[in-house]
Amino acid sequence: MLSASPDDALAPAWLEIPADPNGLAPGVWPASARRDADGELELGGVGVAELRARFGTPLYVLDEAEVRAHAARIRSAFHDAAAAHGTKARVYYAGKAFLSTEVARWVTQEGLRVDVCSGGELEIALAAGVKPSRIGFHGNNKSVAELERAVAVGVGTIILDSAIEIERLGAIAERRGAVQRVLLRVNSGVHAETHDFLATAHEDQKFGTPLEAAPALVERIREIPSLKLRGLHCHIGSQIFGSRGFAESASRMIELHAALREGGELPMLNLGGGFGIAYTSADDPTPIEELADSIVDAVARECEVRGIPIPILAFEPGRAVVGQAGVTLYEVGTTKEVSLGDRGERLYVSVDGGMSDNARPALYGSQYSARIASREGTGAPVLARVVGSHCESGDVVVDHEYLPSDVTPGDLLAVPATGAYCHALSSNYNHTPRPAVVAVRDGQARVIVRGETLADLLSRDAGIAAPGTSERTGARTGEGEA
């Protein structure tokens, strides 16, 4: 039998052997997460056994009260920080983290606007009843059709990403007799302390325009009658702890903002999002109130030095709103003890999901936590790796975790902090149906995104005969048996 050892060479330095391998670390799990008298995990007042019985596994579970609480807290933090300096703040929910009509309604009811970055996300927001004037539209390669739709419905702000897009949108707005409000996305050159794929303000990447190129583009925007420049936009990355990078980026953007004000009004500065959350007990994200105060203070200082008014500030949190609210439930299928000689031992725990429902560990090397959810384990903590069912050696759900040694097939395993970018990045790899998303609140559970079935997958295969016919969908004329 495996057992934990303080000097286990396979365990990363940040991972401590827990005193209680059943414990739920505050700040990682939703506030409603608790174990009942029998040790079963409850989320939003609903037991995980009930969730498995009603909806199956894998299953995304989203705590509605948690989403709402984070949305309200973030809005208040930035509004209060801005008000302290005599300006206003607008907070957009970054829908790319996870978007459904229900989530869009929750966040807008808590006072947030919505940021979208595709035609599909725009349609979800509109279907949820979000006012178009409270939507921002991002993207480095927005299609003509997407821009046409955005202008037609009256999207409040379109964030321009390139010289080509300036001309494209100007022509569309002119043809429709509209004046479209826009921001120009600028790369501040600040390198966020995060994964390279998540750092979005350095020079060698696809988003935005360099600082030195911005004045010419702003001049061109101002020449086009069908475009109304509202300000600048910058986003330095995602899953960022601390405020130093945000403050430095704000300093550079205010310098540009001040120079561009000489050519016309520039009432807004959007500093993006990217605020980090805790995925493991070792993570220590900066409280949102501290972040808001630090960022707005930095803007205020830079404006004071230059003798200019503080612009309206905008922010785009996504992960910080929904990340902690999500928990994914899996069923354990097999366990396997693996000895690596002098390096130590590891328990492999295979579950019925994997990289198709959480691609982040494979994409970014992201770390997660896990706990037995259907009961309390009684075994001593052992170093474990939770892996999926896909035909891929990189199919890892939780790379490093200490689980009770008696974890066994049939147990429910819960992985917290999966509300952001898990469903959004999900796929049908190995022809695996995507799981449902279930919202929990006050002891009630309901589906907010239906799970896929094998029938759904088969229905898209054009080589399968349509029900009640002998014809294959999409078959070419003349094909068939001789």
N, C-alpha and C positions, 0 to 999 in steps of 0.2 A: 504494500500500500504506500502511495506517495505521501510525503509530509513536507510541510514548509520548513525552509531553513533560512535563517537571516543572511547567510552568505551565498545563497543560490545565485550562481553566475548567470542564469537565464533571465532573472528578474531585473528590470530596469531600475536605476537608482531611485527614481521618483516613487516607485510602487512600494508601499509599506505593507507588512503583514498585518492584517486587521485583527484587532482584539475580538471583534465579532464579525465573522464573514456573512452574517445576515443583516448587518446594519445598513441603514439608508442614509448616505451622507447628505446633510443639509446643503442646499445650493446646487446640488446635482439633480435631485429628484423633485417632482412637483410638491408644493407645500401640502397637498392633500394625501400624499403617499404615506401609508401606515400599514402595519401588520395587525390583523385581528387577534383574538385570543388564541386561535389555532395556528397562528404564524402565517396565514395567507395574506398576500399583498392586496391592499385596496387602493384604488385610484379614483378620486372624485366620489368616494363612497361606494364604489362598485368593486366587488371581489373579482380577482382574475379568473377564478374557476368559472364564474358566470360568463365572463367575457369569452373564454375559450368555448364554452358550451354553445353560446349563441352565435358567435361570429367566426370561430375557428382560429387557426394560427398559420402563418405569422399574422400579426395584427398590429397596426399602428393605433395607439390610444392617445387621444389629445384631451388634456384637461382644459375645458372651456374657461373656468374661473381663473386658471393660471394665465392663460393667454390674455384675458381681459385685464387682469391685475398688472401684468408686465406692460401692456399697452398704455394703461392709465398712468402708471408710475413713470414711464419714459416721457410721455407727453408732459406731465407735470414738471419733471426735472428740467427739461429744456425750456418750457414756458417760463418757469420761475427764474432760471438763470438768465434768460433774455430780458425779462421784465426788470431784473435788478440793474440792468444797464440801459434801460429805457428803450428797448427794441422788442420785436416780436419773433417768435419761433414757429415754424411749421414742421410737423413731424409726419413723414410718409412711411407707411409700412412697405418694406421691400418684399413684394409678392413672390419673388423668385425663391424665397426660403421655403414657403409652402402656401399655396393659394387654392382656396375653394370658395364657393359662394358664402358658406357659413362663416368661415374665417374672415372674409372681407367684411361681412356684416358686423362681426364682433369688434374688429378693430376700428371700423368707422363709427360705431356706436360709442366707442371710448374716445372719440375725438381725433383719430388719425386720418390722414389722407392715404392714398394708395399709389405705389410706384409699380409700374409694369414694364416688361422688357420684351414683349412679343405680342403678336396679334391674338394669340390664344389667351394670354393673361389679361389682355384688355377686355376680351369678350366675357371672361369669368367675372371681372370687376363690374362690368356693365350689367351682367345678368344678376349680380348681387344687389343692384340698385345703387351702386356708388355713383355720385354725381360726377359727370365727366370733368367738370371744372376743378374737381379735387383729385384728379389723376395726373401723374407724371409719367411720361413715356420715354424709356431708355432704349439703348441698343446701338451697336457699332455698324449694323447693316440692316436698318429697318427698310423693308421693301416698299415699293411704290404703293402697293395695295394696303399695307399697314399704315402708311402715312395718310393715304386717302381716307381710310376709315377713321383715323384719329382726328383729322381735321373736320370730317363730316359730323362726328358726334360731339365735337367741341371739347376735346381733351385740353385741360387747363394749361399744361406745360409740356413741350417736347424738348428733350435734351439733345441738342445737335452734337454730332460726333466727328464730322469731317467737312471739308470744303464741298465735296460732292453733295453731301446731304443738305447743306445750306441752299444750294441751287435747286435741288430736287424738291425740297419742302416749299421753297419760295414759289416755284412754279405751280405746285398743287394748290397752295393757299390762294394764289392769284386767280387761278382758274375757277375756284369755288367762291370767289368774292369774300374771302375771309382774311382776317389779320390774326395770325397764329403767334401766341406767346412762346418764347423759346429761351433756353439757357444754353450756354456753350460749355461743353465739358473740356476741362483743362487738366493736364498732368502736372502736378506741382513738383514732381521730381523727388518727393519724399518716399523712401523705401520702407514700407511697413514691415515690422518684425513678425512675419508670418510665413507660411509656405509660399514659395515662388509663384505658384499658380493662383494664389489668393491676393498677391500684392498687385495693385492695379494702377499705381500712380508713377511707377518708374518709366523711363523713357522708351525702352525697347519692348513695347507690348501694344495690343490692338486698340485699346480704348483711348479716346480723347485726342487732344492736340497739345504739343509742347508749349510751355510758357511763352517762349520767344515767338511762336507763330500766332498766338492768340490775338494780338492787336490787329493784324491784317484781317483775320477772320471776323472779328467784331466789327471792323469798319465795313466789311462787305455785308454783314447782316443788317447793319444800319442803313445801307443803301437800298435795301429791298423793302418796298412799301408794305408787302403782305406779311412781313415778319416783324415782331415786336420783341426786342431784346430785353429780358427781365433781369439777367445777371449771369453769373458764372457758376459752374459746378465742378466739384472735385471729389474723388473717392480714392482713398489710399490703400484699401485692402479689406480683408475680412478676418474675423477671429483675433482681434487685436486687444491686448491687455495694456493698460496704462494710457496716458494722455499725451505723452511727449511727441509722438508722431503727428497726432491731430493738431497739436499746438504749432508745430513747425510748419505743417502744411497750411494752416490758417494764416500764419505770418506771411508766407510767400503769396498766397492768394489775395490777401488784403493789399499787398504792394501792387499787384497787377490791377486789382479792383480800383485802387486810388488813381492809378494812371489812366485807366479807361473811363473814369467818371468825367474827365475833362472833355470827352467827346459826346457826352449825353448821359441821361439818367441810367442808373444801374442799381435798382433798389434791392436786389436779392443776392445772397451768396449761399449756395447749397454745398455743405461739407460732407455729404454722403453718410455712410454708416460704418459697419464693420466692427461693432462693439462685441467683444468676446464673452463667452459663457463658460461655465465649468462643465467639463465632460467627465472628470475624475476628481477624487477628493484632493488631488495634488494641485489642481487648478485654482487660481486665486484672482478672478476677474475684478477689475476696478468697479466699485458701485456706480451706477448710472448717474446718480446725483453729483458725485465727485467728477465724473467725466464731463458732464454738462457744464458744471461751474468752471472747470479748467479750460475747456474749449472756448466758451463764451468769454471768459476773462482774457484769454489770449487774443481773441478778435478785438475786444474792447481796447486793450493796450495798444495794438497796432493802429487802430483807428485814431486813438488819442494822439499818438506820436505824429500822425499825418494830418491831424486837424480835420478829419472827415466824420460824418455821422456813421453810426453802426448800421449796416444794412439789415434788412429782414434776414434771418438765418433759417435754413432748412436742413433737415437731417433725415436719414433713410435707414432706420434699424429694421432688420428682418429676423435674424437668428436670435437677437436679444428679446424679441417679442414671443416667438413660438418655440425656441429650442428646448428650454427646460420644461415646457408643458407637455412634451411628447415622450412616450415610453413605448418601446416595441416588445411585444410578447412572442416568444418562440416556444416550441416544444422540443425537448431533448430527445434525440433519436438514438445516438450511440455515444459511448465514452471510450477513450483509449489511452492507456498509460504509455508514455514514451520516455525512455531513458537515453540521455546523451552523454553517458559516461561521466567523466570528471566535471563536465559543465553543469550537470544537474538533471532534473526530471521535470516533465511537464505532462499535465492531463489535457488531452484534446477532448473537447465537448462539442459534438456535432448537433446542429439544430436545423429546423425545417425551413430556414430562410437563407439569407446570405447576401452576397454582393448585389443581387438583383433588387433587394429592398434597402440596402445601405451600401452605396458605392464609396463612401468617403474613406474608409480605411484603405481600400485598394488605390484610390485616386491620390490621397494626400498623406497616407500613413497616420490617419487620425486615430486617437485613442478614445476608448469608451470604457464604461463600467458595466458590471453585470451582477445580478443576484438571483438566487432561486426564489421564485415568486409564489409557487403553489403551496409552499410549506417553509418552515425553518429547517435548514440543514443541521445535522447533529455532529457531522464529522469535523475534524480539524481542518484549518485552511490549507489548501494546496494550490500551487501555481498552475493556472489553467489558461488555455487558449480556446476561445469560442469560435468555431468555424462553421461555415455554411455547407449547403448540400450541392453546390455547383461543381462542375468538372473543371476546376481551376485551383492550383495550389495557393494562389493569392486570395482565395475566397475566405477572408478573415473578418469576423464580426467584432470581436474584442481580442486584441493582440495579447494583452497581459492583464490577468486578474487573479485574485485569490478567491476560490470558491470552496465551500465545504466538500470534504473528500467523499461524502456519500451522495453527491449529485448523480442522478441515475436516469435512464430512459423513462420518459413519461413526465418528468418534472417540467414545469413551466419555468422558463428563464426570462427575466425582464432586463432590458437594456435601456437605461434612461438617457435623457437629453437627445432624443431622436426627432424632435419636432421640426427641425430645420434641415433641409437639403437631403432628407432620406426619401420620403415619398416623391419629392420634386425630381430626384435623380434616379428614381427606380426604373427598372427595365424588365423586359421579358427574356432575359438571358436564359439559355437552355429551355426555352418555351415554358417559362415559369409565370403563372398569372400574378399580377401585382396585388398585394393585400388591400383589404378595406381600411378605411380610416374611420374610427369610432370616437365620437365625442362623449366624455363623461362629465357629469355635474350633478351634485346633490342626490347621489344614489341612483341616477338614471343614465342609461347609455343609449346612444342612437348613432346610426350610420350617417356620416356626412360625405363620404366618398365610397361608392360601392366597389367591392373587390371584384377582380376579374375571375372568370371561370375558364376551364379548358375549352368550353363551347365558344366563349368569346374569342379565344385564340384561333380556333379552327374556323370560325366564321370569316376570318380575314384571309384565309388561304384560298387563292383563286383556283387551285387545283382540286378542290373538293366540290362535289356536286351540291347544288343548292337543294334545300329540303323539298321533297316532292317532285324533283326533276332528275333527269339523268345528265343534265348539262353542267359542266364546270364553269364557274364564274370566270369570265375573262378569256375563255378558250378562243383560239384563233379560228377563223373560217377555214373549213376544209380539214381540220384536225379530226382525228377519230380512227377507229379501227378500220382496216381495209376490208 
